[in-house]
Amino acid sequence: MRVASVPRRHAYTRHIGWPGDGVTRIATPDATYRASDLVDAGWVRAHRDDFDCMHTHFGFGDVGLDAMQAWLEALSQTGRPLVHTVHDLDNPHHADQGHHHRQLDLLIPAADELITLTECAARRVESRWGRRPVVLPHPHIVGLDRVGRDRPVPDVLTVGVHVKDLRAAVHGADVWEALVDVVTPDQRFRLRIDAYPAALERDPDAARRLQELAAGPDVELVLTPYGTDDDFEDYVRSIDIAVLAYRWGTHSGWAEACLDVGTQVVAPRSTCIPDQHPRIQAADLDAACLQEELGRALDACWQHRHDPPITQAWRTTQRRELSAAHAAIYEAVAA
């Protein structure tokens, strides 16, 4: 079974397969390839003999609606089925969701099969489009050989929040300040705030506020440039609790990477991220009583600090099951 995967090289798309599962995700032309290059009617017609099934995930936000409709028509005319995994009901990179939602209005009714990662997202898809996706969980992000390694539990837990590139979907000073107020008086915790330097150069007000917060006790501000997958793994291992301060979103590979290495996760209740795994603590980051919400979530993390980590064996079994489930879906839609 030859699958044209959009994107192909992301950790998620690599880790829903397993050697020997009978699925080949076809090679893409070169290093300049973009995920959206395959979401093109001309590409489908030119490569119709090279693939048996198209599977879209994310990375096609730049495709216009007319071009996407033409691409869907090309798939239909060439007899190539489409599987779509609903990762994002809302685009985490953009404040205006109009284009993303209109893309979903084309993709979800047209797909021969739908997949999503949580029951939470499946309910939302069914409510809006009247189709119930197959629910298949998010696979590991960290390499299997590094999942579940022993790590000591420190006397003081580092609570980490990464403001990334200060995109619209990331909470700003309201959450930072609430975390400072909750963490600094509590001797069980210390706070680390990470940011990309380029983002702070674009937003001097945010930079100034972060530096003011970091001037206080038990708060560390770390400026790190965009890095490699290894750099990201080092980061999530360096903290004990990750607060995912998102205003909106659906699912999170960041949360799964944390689970892989034994870092606990606090995620917004408004998203489906807490539904990804029972170990993820939910908090209402839009609540008027934000400090109380964060305090309850961090208390829960403290209580679970000695829980055994997710194991390599569990992730391996999960990945084998995901591989078999995806292979069966591809065979079914191709038939």
LINRASUL-V618896 format. One record per residue. N is the residue number from 1. RES is the residue in three letters. SS is DSSP state (alpha for helix, beta for strand, coil for the rest). PHI is phi in whole degrees, -180 to 180 (none if undefined). D_FIRST is the distance of its C-alpha to the first C-alpha in Angstrom with 2 decimals. Layout:
n=N res=RES ss=SS phi=PHI d_first=D_FIRST
n=N res=RES ss=SS phi=PHI d_first=D_FIRST
//
This chain:
n=1 res=MET ss=coil phi=none d_first=0.00
n=2 res=ARG ss=beta phi=-101 d_first=3.81
n=3 res=VAL ss=beta phi=-114 d_first=6.34
n=4 res=ALA ss=beta phi=-90 d_first=9.97
n=5 res=SER ss=beta phi=-102 d_first=11.99
n=6 res=VAL ss=beta phi=-122 d_first=15.72
n=7 res=PRO ss=coil phi=-82 d_first=17.11
n=8 res=ARG ss=coil phi=-99 d_first=14.95
n=9 res=ARG ss=coil phi=-96 d_first=17.77
n=10 res=HIS ss=coil phi=-67 d_first=19.52
n=11 res=ALA ss=alpha phi=-57 d_first=20.14
n=12 res=TYR ss=alpha phi=-59 d_first=18.73
n=13 res=THR ss=alpha phi=-69 d_first=15.24
n=14 res=ARG ss=alpha phi=-71 d_first=15.39
n=15 res=HIS ss=alpha phi=-94 d_first=16.75
n=16 res=ILE ss=coil phi=-96 d_first=14.41
n=17 res=GLY ss=coil phi=-115 d_first=12.03
n=18 res=TRP ss=coil phi=-147 d_first=13.21
n=19 res=PRO ss=coil phi=-52 d_first=13.00
n=20 res=GLY ss=coil phi=88 d_first=11.36
n=21 res=ASP ss=coil phi=-84 d_first=9.30
n=22 res=GLY ss=coil phi=82 d_first=6.13
n=23 res=VAL ss=coil phi=-113 d_first=4.85
n=24 res=THR ss=beta phi=-117 d_first=6.12
n=25 res=ARG ss=beta phi=-89 d_first=8.42
n=26 res=ILE ss=coil phi=-62 d_first=9.74
n=27 res=ALA ss=coil phi=-67 d_first=13.39
n=28 res=THR ss=coil phi=-101 d_first=16.12
n=29 res=PRO ss=coil phi=-57 d_first=19.19
n=30 res=ASP ss=coil phi=-162 d_first=21.92
n=31 res=ALA ss=coil phi=-68 d_first=23.92
n=32 res=THR ss=coil phi=-87 d_first=25.31
n=33 res=TYR ss=coil phi=-59 d_first=22.04
n=34 res=ARG ss=coil phi=-111 d_first=22.52
n=35 res=ALA ss=alpha phi=-54 d_first=20.02
n=36 res=SER ss=alpha phi=-71 d_first=21.58
n=37 res=ASP ss=alpha phi=-61 d_first=20.97
n=38 res=LEU ss=alpha phi=-85 d_first=17.58
n=39 res=VAL ss=coil phi=-88 d_first=19.37
n=40 res=ASP ss=coil phi=-152 d_first=21.00
n=41 res=ALA ss=alpha phi=-61 d_first=21.12
n=42 res=GLY ss=alpha phi=-63 d_first=21.80
n=43 res=TRP ss=alpha phi=-64 d_first=18.80
n=44 res=VAL ss=alpha phi=-60 d_first=16.48
n=45 res=ARG ss=alpha phi=-68 d_first=18.34
n=46 res=ALA ss=alpha phi=-71 d_first=18.54
n=47 res=HIS ss=coil phi=-116 d_first=14.84
n=48 res=ARG ss=coil phi=-58 d_first=13.54
n=49 res=ASP ss=coil phi=-90 d_first=12.15
n=50 res=ASP ss=coil phi=-100 d_first=10.42
n=51 res=PHE ss=coil phi=-144 d_first=7.85
n=52 res=ASP ss=coil phi=-106 d_first=6.33
n=53 res=CYS ss=beta phi=-154 d_first=7.78
n=54 res=MET ss=beta phi=-105 d_first=10.78
n=55 res=HIS ss=beta phi=-131 d_first=12.00
n=56 res=THR ss=beta phi=-101 d_first=15.69
n=57 res=HIS ss=coil phi=-124 d_first=17.99
n=58 res=PHE ss=coil phi=-164 d_first=21.16
n=59 res=GLY ss=coil phi=96 d_first=22.73
n=60 res=PHE ss=coil phi=-118 d_first=23.13
n=61 res=GLY ss=coil phi=-62 d_first=26.73
n=62 res=ASP ss=coil phi=-86 d_first=28.11
n=63 res=VAL ss=coil phi=-82 d_first=26.35
n=64 res=GLY ss=coil phi=-69 d_first=28.97
n=65 res=LEU ss=alpha phi=-68 d_first=28.78
n=66 res=ASP ss=alpha phi=-64 d_first=29.15
n=67 res=ALA ss=alpha phi=-66 d_first=26.38
n=68 res=MET ss=alpha phi=-67 d_first=24.05
n=69 res=GLN ss=alpha phi=-63 d_first=25.06
n=70 res=ALA ss=alpha phi=-64 d_first=24.44
n=71 res=TRP ss=alpha phi=-64 d_first=20.92
n=72 res=LEU ss=alpha phi=-62 d_first=20.22
n=73 res=GLU ss=alpha phi=-66 d_first=21.77
n=74 res=ALA ss=alpha phi=-66 d_first=19.69
n=75 res=LEU ss=alpha phi=-60 d_first=16.41
n=76 res=SER ss=alpha phi=-65 d_first=18.12
n=77 res=GLN ss=alpha phi=-68 d_first=19.54
n=78 res=THR ss=alpha phi=-93 d_first=16.39
n=79 res=GLY ss=coil phi=73 d_first=14.56
n=80 res=ARG ss=coil phi=-107 d_first=12.00
n=81 res=PRO ss=beta phi=-73 d_first=12.09
n=82 res=LEU ss=beta phi=-120 d_first=13.41
n=83 res=VAL ss=beta phi=-110 d_first=13.38
n=84 res=HIS ss=beta phi=-125 d_first=16.51
n=85 res=THR ss=beta phi=-97 d_first=17.91
n=86 res=VAL ss=beta phi=-84 d_first=21.68
n=87 res=HIS ss=coil phi=-78 d_first=22.93
n=88 res=ASP ss=coil phi=-125 d_first=26.08
n=89 res=LEU ss=coil phi=-75 d_first=28.22
n=90 res=ASP ss=coil phi=-128 d_first=30.73
n=91 res=ASN ss=coil phi=-75 d_first=30.13
n=92 res=PRO ss=coil phi=-72 d_first=31.79
n=93 res=HIS ss=coil phi=-97 d_first=32.79
n=94 res=HIS ss=coil phi=-128 d_first=34.82
n=95 res=ALA ss=coil phi=-76 d_first=37.93
n=96 res=ASP ss=coil phi=-88 d_first=37.36
n=97 res=GLN ss=coil phi=-92 d_first=34.41
n=98 res=GLY ss=alpha phi=-56 d_first=34.84
n=99 res=HIS ss=alpha phi=-65 d_first=32.09
n=100 res=HIS ss=alpha phi=-62 d_first=29.53
n=101 res=HIS ss=alpha phi=-65 d_first=30.46
n=102 res=ARG ss=alpha phi=-69 d_first=30.27
n=103 res=GLN ss=alpha phi=-62 d_first=26.74
n=104 res=LEU ss=alpha phi=-63 d_first=25.82
n=105 res=ASP ss=alpha phi=-64 d_first=27.73
n=106 res=LEU ss=alpha phi=-86 d_first=25.32
n=107 res=LEU ss=alpha phi=-68 d_first=22.01
n=108 res=ILE ss=alpha phi=-67 d_first=22.62
n=109 res=PRO ss=alpha phi=-68 d_first=23.72
n=110 res=ALA ss=alpha phi=-84 d_first=21.02
n=111 res=ALA ss=coil phi=-63 d_first=17.89
n=112 res=ASP ss=coil phi=-74 d_first=15.99
n=113 res=GLU ss=beta phi=-149 d_first=15.91
n=114 res=LEU ss=beta phi=-115 d_first=18.09
n=115 res=ILE ss=beta phi=-127 d_first=18.13
n=116 res=THR ss=beta phi=-144 d_first=21.19
n=117 res=LEU ss=coil phi=-103 d_first=22.67
n=118 res=THR ss=coil phi=-144 d_first=25.97
n=119 res=GLU ss=alpha phi=-63 d_first=27.85
n=120 res=CYS ss=alpha phi=-56 d_first=30.24
n=121 res=ALA ss=alpha phi=-69 d_first=27.74
n=122 res=ALA ss=alpha phi=-61 d_first=26.35
n=123 res=ARG ss=alpha phi=-62 d_first=29.96
n=124 res=ARG ss=alpha phi=-68 d_first=30.59
n=125 res=VAL ss=alpha phi=-64 d_first=27.58
n=126 res=GLU ss=alpha phi=-62 d_first=28.65
n=127 res=SER ss=alpha phi=-64 d_first=32.23
n=128 res=ARG ss=alpha phi=-88 d_first=31.60
n=129 res=TRP ss=alpha phi=-114 d_first=28.86
n=130 res=GLY ss=coil phi=74 d_first=29.07
n=131 res=ARG ss=coil phi=-124 d_first=25.43
n=132 res=ARG ss=coil phi=-103 d_first=24.67
n=133 res=PRO ss=coil phi=-72 d_first=21.59
n=134 res=VAL ss=beta phi=-71 d_first=19.81
n=135 res=VAL ss=beta phi=-100 d_first=21.50
n=136 res=LEU ss=coil phi=-128 d_first=19.59
n=137 res=PRO ss=coil phi=-70 d_first=21.88
n=138 res=HIS ss=coil phi=-69 d_first=21.93
n=139 res=PRO ss=coil phi=-79 d_first=20.86
n=140 res=HIS ss=coil phi=-61 d_first=23.24
n=141 res=ILE ss=coil phi=-109 d_first=24.15
n=142 res=VAL ss=coil phi=-69 d_first=26.32
n=143 res=GLY ss=coil phi=-53 d_first=24.87
n=144 res=LEU ss=alpha phi=-55 d_first=24.65
n=145 res=ASP ss=alpha phi=-70 d_first=27.37
n=146 res=ARG ss=alpha phi=-116 d_first=29.70
n=147 res=VAL ss=coil phi=-75 d_first=29.17
n=148 res=GLY ss=coil phi=73 d_first=32.25
n=149 res=ARG ss=coil phi=-64 d_first=34.67
n=150 res=ASP ss=coil phi=-60 d_first=38.26
n=151 res=ARG ss=coil phi=-144 d_first=40.30
n=152 res=PRO ss=coil phi=-68 d_first=43.95
n=153 res=VAL ss=coil phi=-98 d_first=45.12
n=154 res=PRO ss=coil phi=-72 d_first=47.84
n=155 res=ASP ss=coil phi=-68 d_first=51.07
n=156 res=VAL ss=coil phi=-119 d_first=50.35
n=157 res=LEU ss=beta phi=-88 d_first=46.87
n=158 res=THR ss=beta phi=-87 d_first=45.62
n=159 res=VAL ss=beta phi=-94 d_first=44.40
n=160 res=GLY ss=beta phi=-113 d_first=42.20
n=161 res=VAL ss=beta phi=-130 d_first=41.47
n=162 res=HIS ss=beta phi=-109 d_first=39.63
n=163 res=VAL ss=coil phi=-86 d_first=40.64
n=164 res=LYS ss=coil phi=52 d_first=37.96
n=165 res=ASP ss=coil phi=-101 d_first=38.64
n=166 res=LEU ss=coil phi=56 d_first=40.78
n=167 res=ARG ss=coil phi=-66 d_first=38.36
n=168 res=ALA ss=coil phi=-60 d_first=39.44
n=169 res=ALA ss=coil phi=-82 d_first=37.40
n=170 res=VAL ss=beta phi=-101 d_first=39.17
n=171 res=HIS ss=coil phi=-60 d_first=42.49
n=172 res=GLY ss=coil phi=-107 d_first=45.48
n=173 res=ALA ss=alpha phi=-60 d_first=48.98
n=174 res=ASP ss=alpha phi=-59 d_first=49.24
n=175 res=VAL ss=alpha phi=-76 d_first=46.77
n=176 res=TRP ss=alpha phi=-58 d_first=47.97
n=177 res=GLU ss=alpha phi=-66 d_first=51.54
n=178 res=ALA ss=alpha phi=-64 d_first=50.78
n=179 res=LEU ss=alpha phi=-65 d_first=49.01
n=180 res=VAL ss=alpha phi=-60 d_first=52.03
n=181 res=ASP ss=alpha phi=-66 d_first=54.34
n=182 res=VAL ss=alpha phi=-82 d_first=52.42
n=183 res=VAL ss=alpha phi=-81 d_first=51.57
n=184 res=THR ss=coil phi=-64 d_first=54.66
n=185 res=PRO ss=coil phi=-79 d_first=57.20
n=186 res=ASP ss=coil phi=-101 d_first=54.98
n=187 res=GLN ss=coil phi=-71 d_first=55.47
n=188 res=ARG ss=coil phi=-79 d_first=52.20
n=189 res=PHE ss=beta phi=-132 d_first=50.17
n=190 res=ARG ss=beta phi=-134 d_first=50.07
n=191 res=LEU ss=beta phi=-114 d_first=48.20
n=192 res=ARG ss=beta phi=-123 d_first=46.06
n=193 res=ILE ss=beta phi=-112 d_first=45.01
n=194 res=ASP ss=beta phi=-110 d_first=42.55
n=195 res=ALA ss=beta phi=-152 d_first=42.15
n=196 res=TYR ss=coil phi=-82 d_first=40.83
n=197 res=PRO ss=alpha phi=-55 d_first=43.95
n=198 res=ALA ss=alpha phi=-62 d_first=42.78
n=199 res=ALA ss=alpha phi=-67 d_first=42.55
n=200 res=LEU ss=alpha phi=-70 d_first=46.10
n=201 res=GLU ss=alpha phi=-66 d_first=47.36
n=202 res=ARG ss=alpha phi=-81 d_first=46.20
n=203 res=ASP ss=coil phi=-132 d_first=47.84
n=204 res=PRO ss=alpha phi=-59 d_first=51.24
n=205 res=ASP ss=alpha phi=-65 d_first=52.29
n=206 res=ALA ss=alpha phi=-64 d_first=49.36
n=207 res=ALA ss=alpha phi=-61 d_first=50.06
n=208 res=ARG ss=alpha phi=-64 d_first=53.70
n=209 res=ARG ss=alpha phi=-66 d_first=53.01
n=210 res=LEU ss=alpha phi=-63 d_first=50.60
n=211 res=GLN ss=alpha phi=-66 d_first=53.20
n=212 res=GLU ss=alpha phi=-65 d_first=55.87
n=213 res=LEU ss=alpha phi=-66 d_first=53.85
n=214 res=ALA ss=alpha phi=-72 d_first=53.12
n=215 res=ALA ss=coil phi=-75 d_first=56.84
n=216 res=GLY ss=coil phi=-82 d_first=57.37
n=217 res=PRO ss=coil phi=-73 d_first=57.17
n=218 res=ASP ss=coil phi=61 d_first=53.94
n=219 res=VAL ss=beta phi=-130 d_first=51.75
n=220 res=GLU ss=beta phi=-118 d_first=49.86
n=221 res=LEU ss=beta phi=-106 d_first=48.30
n=222 res=VAL ss=beta phi=-119 d_first=45.70
n=223 res=LEU ss=beta phi=-102 d_first=44.60
n=224 res=THR ss=coil phi=-130 d_first=41.43
n=225 res=PRO ss=coil phi=-72 d_first=39.46
n=226 res=TYR ss=coil phi=-55 d_first=35.73
n=227 res=GLY ss=coil phi=-129 d_first=34.24
n=228 res=THR ss=coil phi=-88 d_first=31.24
n=229 res=ASP ss=alpha phi=-60 d_first=28.93
n=230 res=ASP ss=alpha phi=-66 d_first=31.43
n=231 res=ASP ss=alpha phi=-62 d_first=34.30
n=232 res=PHE ss=alpha phi=-64 d_first=32.76
n=233 res=GLU ss=alpha phi=-62 d_first=32.29
n=234 res=ASP ss=alpha phi=-60 d_first=35.89
n=235 res=TYR ss=alpha phi=-64 d_first=37.05
n=236 res=VAL ss=alpha phi=-68 d_first=35.57
n=237 res=ARG ss=alpha phi=-76 d_first=36.96
n=238 res=SER ss=alpha phi=-81 d_first=40.33
n=239 res=ILE ss=coil phi=-117 d_first=40.92
n=240 res=ASP ss=coil phi=-102 d_first=41.29
n=241 res=ILE ss=beta phi=-137 d_first=40.65
n=242 res=ALA ss=beta phi=-105 d_first=38.58
n=243 res=VAL ss=beta phi=-98 d_first=39.82
n=244 res=LEU ss=beta phi=-89 d_first=37.15
n=245 res=ALA ss=coil phi=-89 d_first=39.59
n=246 res=TYR ss=beta phi=-102 d_first=37.46
n=247 res=ARG ss=coil phi=-77 d_first=39.04
n=248 res=TRP ss=coil phi=-151 d_first=35.79
n=249 res=GLY ss=coil phi=152 d_first=32.09
n=250 res=THR ss=coil phi=-127 d_first=29.48
n=251 res=HIS ss=coil phi=-126 d_first=27.58
n=252 res=SER ss=coil phi=-147 d_first=28.13
n=253 res=GLY ss=alpha phi=-73 d_first=26.27
n=254 res=TRP ss=alpha phi=-59 d_first=29.82
n=255 res=ALA ss=alpha phi=-61 d_first=30.77
n=256 res=GLU ss=alpha phi=-67 d_first=27.90
n=257 res=ALA ss=alpha phi=-62 d_first=28.92
n=258 res=CYS ss=alpha phi=-61 d_first=32.44
n=259 res=LEU ss=alpha phi=-60 d_first=31.48
n=260 res=ASP ss=alpha phi=-58 d_first=29.67
n=261 res=VAL ss=alpha phi=-103 d_first=32.96
n=262 res=GLY ss=coil phi=89 d_first=35.39
n=263 res=THR ss=coil phi=-90 d_first=36.69
n=264 res=GLN ss=beta phi=-75 d_first=37.63
n=265 res=VAL ss=beta phi=-130 d_first=36.68
n=266 res=VAL ss=beta phi=-114 d_first=38.77
n=267 res=ALA ss=beta phi=-130 d_first=36.87
n=268 res=PRO ss=beta phi=-67 d_first=38.14
n=269 res=ARG ss=coil phi=-65 d_first=38.40
n=270 res=SER ss=coil phi=-72 d_first=37.60
n=271 res=THR ss=coil phi=-100 d_first=33.94
n=272 res=CYS ss=coil phi=-94 d_first=31.24
n=273 res=ILE ss=alpha phi=-60 d_first=31.26
n=274 res=PRO ss=alpha phi=-62 d_first=33.65
n=275 res=ASP ss=alpha phi=-82 d_first=31.26
n=276 res=GLN ss=coil phi=-72 d_first=28.61
n=277 res=HIS ss=coil phi=-162 d_first=30.59
n=278 res=PRO ss=coil phi=-61 d_first=34.01
n=279 res=ARG ss=coil phi=-77 d_first=35.32
n=280 res=ILE ss=coil phi=-84 d_first=35.33
n=281 res=GLN ss=beta phi=-89 d_first=38.79
n=282 res=ALA ss=beta phi=-97 d_first=39.22
n=283 res=ALA ss=beta phi=-144 d_first=42.08
n=284 res=ASP ss=coil phi=-86 d_first=43.28
n=285 res=LEU ss=coil phi=-82 d_first=43.61
n=286 res=ASP ss=coil phi=-105 d_first=45.21
n=287 res=ALA ss=coil phi=-73 d_first=47.89
n=288 res=ALA ss=coil phi=-65 d_first=51.58
n=289 res=CYS ss=coil phi=-95 d_first=51.96
n=290 res=LEU ss=alpha phi=-60 d_first=49.33
n=291 res=GLN ss=alpha phi=-61 d_first=51.20
n=292 res=GLU ss=alpha phi=-65 d_first=51.28
n=293 res=GLU ss=alpha phi=-61 d_first=47.55
n=294 res=LEU ss=alpha phi=-65 d_first=46.78
n=295 res=GLY ss=alpha phi=-61 d_first=49.44
n=296 res=ARG ss=alpha phi=-64 d_first=47.96
n=297 res=ALA ss=alpha phi=-65 d_first=44.45
n=298 res=LEU ss=alpha phi=-69 d_first=45.85
n=299 res=ASP ss=alpha phi=-59 d_first=48.02
n=300 res=ALA ss=alpha phi=-63 d_first=44.99
n=301 res=CYS ss=alpha phi=-61 d_first=43.28
n=302 res=TRP ss=alpha phi=-61 d_first=46.49
n=303 res=GLN ss=alpha phi=-64 d_first=46.54
n=304 res=HIS ss=coil phi=-100 d_first=42.99
n=305 res=ARG ss=coil phi=-64 d_first=43.46
n=306 res=HIS ss=coil phi=-100 d_first=43.55
n=307 res=ASP ss=coil phi=-62 d_first=40.49
n=308 res=PRO ss=coil phi=-64 d_first=38.18
n=309 res=PRO ss=coil phi=-72 d_first=35.18
n=310 res=ILE ss=coil phi=-57 d_first=31.55
n=311 res=THR ss=coil phi=-101 d_first=30.42
n=312 res=GLN ss=alpha phi=-61 d_first=27.75
n=313 res=ALA ss=alpha phi=-63 d_first=27.03
n=314 res=TRP ss=alpha phi=-65 d_first=26.57
n=315 res=ARG ss=alpha phi=-65 d_first=24.19
n=316 res=THR ss=alpha phi=-65 d_first=22.17
n=317 res=THR ss=alpha phi=-61 d_first=21.97
n=318 res=GLN ss=alpha phi=-59 d_first=21.11
n=319 res=ARG ss=alpha phi=-67 d_first=18.22
n=320 res=ARG ss=alpha phi=-61 d_first=16.78
n=321 res=GLU ss=alpha phi=-66 d_first=17.25
n=322 res=LEU ss=alpha phi=-63 d_first=15.68
n=323 res=SER ss=alpha phi=-61 d_first=12.52
n=324 res=ALA ss=alpha phi=-65 d_first=12.42
n=325 res=ALA ss=alpha phi=-65 d_first=13.45
n=326 res=HIS ss=alpha phi=-67 d_first=10.86
n=327 res=ALA ss=alpha phi=-60 d_first=7.96
n=328 res=ALA ss=alpha phi=-65 d_first=10.19
n=329 res=ILE ss=alpha phi=-65 d_first=10.78
n=330 res=TYR ss=alpha phi=-60 d_first=7.39
n=331 res=GLU ss=alpha phi=-62 d_first=7.36
n=332 res=ALA ss=alpha phi=-66 d_first=10.97
n=333 res=VAL ss=alpha phi=-71 d_first=11.12
n=334 res=ALA ss=alpha phi=-70 d_first=8.78
n=335 res=ALA ss=coil phi=-78 d_first=11.13
//
